[in-house]
Amino acid sequence: MQRLGMARPVRDTSETLKLPDDEPTSITFRSPTPADGATMWTLTRDAGGLDLNSPYAYLLAGHHFGSTSIVAEAGDGDLAGFVFAYSPPDEPDTVFVWQVITNPRFRGAGVGRRMLHEVIDRARTRGITTMTATVTPSNDASKALFSAVARDLGVDYGERPCFGQELFPGDGEHEPEDEVRVGPFG
Ligand SMILES: CC(C)(COP(=O)(O)OP(=O)(O)OC[C@H]1O[C@@H](n2cnc3c(N)ncnc32)[C@H](O)[C@@H]1OP(=O)(O)O)[C@@H](O)C(=O)NCCC(=O)NCCS
């Protein structure tokens, strides 16, 4: 488990977590356990912006995907964010980010970026060279997040169509999903 002070470097770059002065002085980045599932579900429900999965799905993040996922815990115990990620069975060199979310209280402070770097640092030790995710075309924050991580690493960032709107139920309420790709990071 790694604790991070407000003014300490996020990585070996000059980035820092830019938390407001009245926020807790540390955020801890660790692997989720099933005990985090309910909090992950609640944050996703309350923050909006993402499809809300079943509570059971968030239990699985800790039960099966703890080694590829991350939770960010604020000093006062609040969940600052999480990344639910796994390695697709047919793409063992890839870590796929199913969901990444930062608690609105902590947005714009570098928490999302740091969480993705934590996932990549752990994935690299298992031979993973690429991070993928799907994002809706209108999600500028998400695209900016993944491209910022690619820029940090000095690797390629790409986007291409993935899931068309016709694949989702309903009458076009759900946007299509484009794949974003970061890497290879070697
Ligand atoms: C996407 C999300 C996780 C970003 O988290 P965050 O902790 O606020 O992001 P960071 O502070 O680490 O910022 C990382 C980069 O994204 C950019 N960014 C963050 N929010 C942004 C926004 N609303 N619009 C444009 N760029 C944005 C930052 O400027 C930074 O890029 P830069 O270094 O080039 O300036 C957050 O907005 C969120 O939880 N959104 C709702 C859930 C979601 O859409 N998840 C993604 C789909 S799975």
The ligand as an SDF file (V2000), in Angstrom:
LIG
                    3D

 48 50  0  0  0  0  0  0  0  0999 V2000
  -13.0460   10.9880  -16.4110 C   0  0  0  0  0  0  0  0  0  0  0  0
  -12.7070   11.2050  -14.9350 C   0  0  0  0  0  0  0  0  0  0  0  0
  -12.4350    9.8390  -14.2880 C   0  0  0  0  0  0  0  0  0  0  0  0
  -11.4390   12.0840  -14.8540 C   0  0  0  0  0  0  0  0  0  0  0  0
  -10.9920   12.0320  -13.4910 O   0  0  0  0  0  0  0  0  0  0  0  0
  -10.1520   13.2200  -12.8040 P   0  0  0  0  0  0  0  0  0  0  0  0
   -9.5850   12.6590  -11.5530 O   0  0  0  0  0  0  0  0  0  0  0  0
  -10.9960   14.4410  -12.6860 O   0  0  0  0  0  0  0  0  0  0  0  0
   -9.0280   13.4720  -13.9120 O   0  0  0  0  0  0  0  0  0  0  0  0
   -7.5690   14.1100  -13.6830 P   0  0  0  0  0  0  0  0  0  0  0  0
   -7.6700   15.2520  -12.7050 O   0  0  0  0  0  0  0  0  0  0  0  0
   -6.6120   13.0250  -13.3590 O   0  0  0  0  0  0  0  0  0  0  0  0
   -7.2680   14.7120  -15.1180 O   0  0  0  0  0  0  0  0  0  0  0  0
   -6.5880   13.9570  -16.1210 C   0  0  0  0  0  0  0  0  0  0  0  0
   -6.6250   14.7210  -17.4220 C   0  0  0  0  0  0  0  0  0  0  0  0
   -7.9760   14.8400  -17.8870 O   0  0  0  0  0  0  0  0  0  0  0  0
   -8.3040   16.2280  -18.0690 C   0  0  0  0  0  0  0  0  0  0  0  0
   -9.6970   16.4140  -17.6560 N   0  0  0  0  0  0  0  0  0  0  0  0
  -10.2510   16.0690  -16.4720 C   0  0  0  0  0  0  0  0  0  0  0  0
  -11.5480   16.4290  -16.4590 N   0  0  0  0  0  0  0  0  0  0  0  0
  -11.7980   17.0170  -17.6500 C   0  0  0  0  0  0  0  0  0  0  0  0
  -12.9630   17.5910  -18.2480 C   0  0  0  0  0  0  0  0  0  0  0  0
  -14.1340   17.6500  -17.5820 N   0  0  0  0  0  0  0  0  0  0  0  0
  -12.8720   18.0820  -19.5020 N   0  0  0  0  0  0  0  0  0  0  0  0
  -11.7010   18.0410  -20.1960 C   0  0  0  0  0  0  0  0  0  0  0  0
  -10.5560   17.5010  -19.6820 N   0  0  0  0  0  0  0  0  0  0  0  0
  -10.6180   17.0010  -18.4280 C   0  0  0  0  0  0  0  0  0  0  0  0
   -7.3460   16.9730  -17.1550 C   0  0  0  0  0  0  0  0  0  0  0  0
   -7.1810   18.3110  -17.5820 O   0  0  0  0  0  0  0  0  0  0  0  0
   -6.0980   16.1370  -17.3040 C   0  0  0  0  0  0  0  0  0  0  0  0
   -5.4640   16.3910  -18.5510 O   0  0  0  0  0  0  0  0  0  0  0  0
   -4.2120   17.3690  -18.6870 P   0  0  0  0  0  0  0  0  0  0  0  0
   -3.1370   16.8190  -17.8080 O   0  0  0  0  0  0  0  0  0  0  0  0
   -3.8910   17.3080  -20.1390 O   0  0  0  0  0  0  0  0  0  0  0  0
   -4.6590   18.7140  -18.2050 O   0  0  0  0  0  0  0  0  0  0  0  0
  -13.8460   11.9480  -14.1820 C   0  0  0  0  0  0  0  0  0  0  0  0
  -14.2090   13.1170  -14.9180 O   0  0  0  0  0  0  0  0  0  0  0  0
  -15.0670   11.0930  -13.9530 C   0  0  0  0  0  0  0  0  0  0  0  0
  -15.1470   10.3810  -12.9590 O   0  0  0  0  0  0  0  0  0  0  0  0
  -16.0730   11.1630  -14.8720 N   0  0  0  0  0  0  0  0  0  0  0  0
  -17.3020   10.3730  -14.7510 C   0  0  0  0  0  0  0  0  0  0  0  0
  -17.0470    8.9040  -15.0600 C   0  0  0  0  0  0  0  0  0  0  0  0
  -16.5200    8.6920  -16.4500 C   0  0  0  0  0  0  0  0  0  0  0  0
  -16.9500    9.3060  -17.4200 O   0  0  0  0  0  0  0  0  0  0  0  0
  -15.5280    7.7670  -16.5800 N   0  0  0  0  0  0  0  0  0  0  0  0
  -14.8960    7.4360  -17.8490 C   0  0  0  0  0  0  0  0  0  0  0  0
  -15.6100    6.4310  -18.6810 C   0  0  0  0  0  0  0  0  0  0  0  0
  -15.2760    4.7390  -18.1650 S   0  0  0  0  0  0  0  0  0  0  0  0
  1  2  1  0
  2  3  1  0
  2  4  1  0
  2 36  1  0
  4  5  1  0
  5  6  1  0
  6  7  2  0
  6  8  1  0
  6  9  1  0
  9 10  1  0
 10 11  2  0
 10 12  1  0
 10 13  1  0
 13 14  1  0
 14 15  1  0
 15 16  1  0
 15 30  1  0
 16 17  1  0
 17 18  1  0
 17 28  1  0
 18 19  1  0
 18 27  1  0
 19 20  2  0
 20 21  1  0
 21 22  1  0
 21 27  2  0
 22 23  1  0
 22 24  2  0
 24 25  1  0
 25 26  2  0
 26 27  1  0
 28 29  1  0
 28 30  1  0
 30 31  1  0
 31 32  1  0
 32 33  2  0
 32 34  1  0
 32 35  1  0
 36 37  1  0
 36 38  1  0
 38 39  2  0
 38 40  1  0
 40 41  1  0
 41 42  1  0
 42 43  1  0
 43 44  2  0
 43 45  1  0
 45 46  1  0
 46 47  1  0
 47 48  1  0
M  END
$$$$
